[in-house]
Amino acid sequence: DTIIKNMDFEKLGKYNKEIIAPQIRCINNKNQNPLYFKYMPFSEKLVYNGFRKRNRLVTIFGILLNKIDRFIGIALMNMKSEISHDVYACHGSFIIFSQNTIEKLFPVFDSNIFLFCEESDLARKAKKLGIRIIYDSSIEIFHKEDGSMSLSSDNLYEIHRDSYLYYYEKWNDR
């Protein structure tokens, strides 16, 4: 469900120890990368407690804090006209790994996480291993959008909840 619009394969050679997060535009022209500019443990804890207690308001507030930070980060990055920028987490629809990075991360993804939180888990793992995640806007991807999102909203909530609780407990003391 993705199309490579622009990618200089020779330029990719300079990235041999990083994870690359390209510019990913979806149908409404929204850029899905970077997913998160920085790690925000307070908002993660809010989301965790919201999901754990099934309090949607607390969950939404934690997610909102990340969205506000992302909005500010994108505005600052656009003002500086930066082509590349270190970020905390990238969108999972298209990620570029060097062989070196895959070997260091292997296994790259946790099979206990489904549909949600893969990006956050990858970000935590990369941070722990000292692997940078770099957003590179010169690499352009078109994402036709989430085909898996055709599930019912109730199912999506439960899948998101289960993935998030597992992810949070994996990386944090309760």
QUIJORA-V292176 format. One record per residue. N is the residue number from 1. SS is DSSP state (~ for helix, > for strand, _ for the rest). PHI is phi in whole degrees, 0 to 359 (* if undefined). Layout:
n:N ss:SS phi:PHI
n:N ss:SS phi:PHI
//
This chain:
n:1 ss:_ phi:*
n:2 ss:> phi:233
n:3 ss:> phi:232
n:4 ss:> phi:280
n:5 ss:> phi:269
n:6 ss:> phi:205
n:7 ss:_ phi:206
n:8 ss:_ phi:270
n:9 ss:~ phi:296
n:10 ss:~ phi:294
n:11 ss:~ phi:296
n:12 ss:~ phi:299
n:13 ss:_ phi:300
n:14 ss:_ phi:286
n:15 ss:_ phi:262
n:16 ss:_ phi:239
n:17 ss:_ phi:229
n:18 ss:> phi:235
n:19 ss:> phi:259
n:20 ss:> phi:254
n:21 ss:> phi:250
n:22 ss:> phi:283
n:23 ss:> phi:291
n:24 ss:> phi:237
n:25 ss:> phi:260
n:26 ss:> phi:256
n:27 ss:_ phi:305
n:28 ss:_ phi:275
n:29 ss:_ phi:73
n:30 ss:_ phi:289
n:31 ss:> phi:273
n:32 ss:_ phi:276
n:33 ss:_ phi:245
n:34 ss:_ phi:289
n:35 ss:_ phi:289
n:36 ss:> phi:226
n:37 ss:_ phi:279
n:38 ss:_ phi:214
n:39 ss:_ phi:284
n:40 ss:_ phi:235
n:41 ss:~ phi:299
n:42 ss:~ phi:295
n:43 ss:~ phi:293
n:44 ss:~ phi:299
n:45 ss:~ phi:295
n:46 ss:~ phi:299
n:47 ss:~ phi:299
n:48 ss:~ phi:302
n:49 ss:~ phi:295
n:50 ss:~ phi:298
n:51 ss:~ phi:294
n:52 ss:~ phi:299
n:53 ss:_ phi:267
n:54 ss:_ phi:56
n:55 ss:_ phi:253
n:56 ss:~ phi:296
n:57 ss:~ phi:296
n:58 ss:~ phi:294
n:59 ss:~ phi:301
n:60 ss:~ phi:296
n:61 ss:~ phi:297
n:62 ss:~ phi:298
n:63 ss:~ phi:294
n:64 ss:~ phi:300
n:65 ss:~ phi:301
n:66 ss:~ phi:295
n:67 ss:~ phi:295
n:68 ss:~ phi:296
n:69 ss:~ phi:298
n:70 ss:~ phi:296
n:71 ss:~ phi:301
n:72 ss:~ phi:295
n:73 ss:~ phi:300
n:74 ss:~ phi:295
n:75 ss:~ phi:299
n:76 ss:~ phi:295
n:77 ss:~ phi:296
n:78 ss:~ phi:293
n:79 ss:~ phi:296
n:80 ss:~ phi:274
n:81 ss:_ phi:53
n:82 ss:_ phi:282
n:83 ss:_ phi:279
n:84 ss:> phi:230
n:85 ss:> phi:201
n:86 ss:> phi:292
n:87 ss:> phi:227
n:88 ss:_ phi:275
n:89 ss:> phi:218
n:90 ss:_ phi:246
n:91 ss:_ phi:290
n:92 ss:_ phi:276
n:93 ss:_ phi:288
n:94 ss:_ phi:202
n:95 ss:> phi:233
n:96 ss:> phi:249
n:97 ss:> phi:241
n:98 ss:_ phi:278
n:99 ss:~ phi:300
n:100 ss:~ phi:302
n:101 ss:~ phi:292
n:102 ss:~ phi:299
n:103 ss:~ phi:298
n:104 ss:~ phi:289
n:105 ss:~ phi:272
n:106 ss:_ phi:305
n:107 ss:_ phi:287
n:108 ss:_ phi:295
n:109 ss:_ phi:246
n:110 ss:_ phi:268
n:111 ss:_ phi:291
n:112 ss:_ phi:277
n:113 ss:_ phi:253
n:114 ss:_ phi:233
n:115 ss:_ phi:74
n:116 ss:_ phi:234
n:117 ss:_ phi:81
n:118 ss:~ phi:300
n:119 ss:~ phi:293
n:120 ss:~ phi:293
n:121 ss:~ phi:297
n:122 ss:~ phi:298
n:123 ss:~ phi:297
n:124 ss:~ phi:296
n:125 ss:~ phi:295
n:126 ss:~ phi:298
n:127 ss:~ phi:299
n:128 ss:~ phi:299
n:129 ss:~ phi:268
n:130 ss:_ phi:74
n:131 ss:_ phi:263
n:132 ss:> phi:283
n:133 ss:> phi:247
n:134 ss:> phi:242
n:135 ss:> phi:278
n:136 ss:> phi:235
n:137 ss:> phi:286
n:138 ss:> phi:284
n:139 ss:> phi:266
n:140 ss:> phi:244
n:141 ss:> phi:237
n:142 ss:> phi:253
n:143 ss:> phi:252
n:144 ss:_ phi:291
n:145 ss:_ phi:101
n:146 ss:_ phi:295
n:147 ss:~ phi:295
n:148 ss:~ phi:284
n:149 ss:~ phi:278
n:150 ss:~ phi:281
n:151 ss:_ phi:291
n:152 ss:_ phi:293
n:153 ss:~ phi:296
n:154 ss:~ phi:295
n:155 ss:~ phi:298
n:156 ss:~ phi:298
n:157 ss:~ phi:300
n:158 ss:~ phi:293
n:159 ss:~ phi:296
n:160 ss:~ phi:298
n:161 ss:~ phi:301
n:162 ss:~ phi:299
n:163 ss:~ phi:297
n:164 ss:~ phi:294
n:165 ss:~ phi:300
n:166 ss:~ phi:298
n:167 ss:~ phi:302
n:168 ss:~ phi:297
n:169 ss:~ phi:291
n:170 ss:~ phi:296
n:171 ss:~ phi:260
n:172 ss:_ phi:226
n:173 ss:_ phi:286
n:174 ss:_ phi:305
//
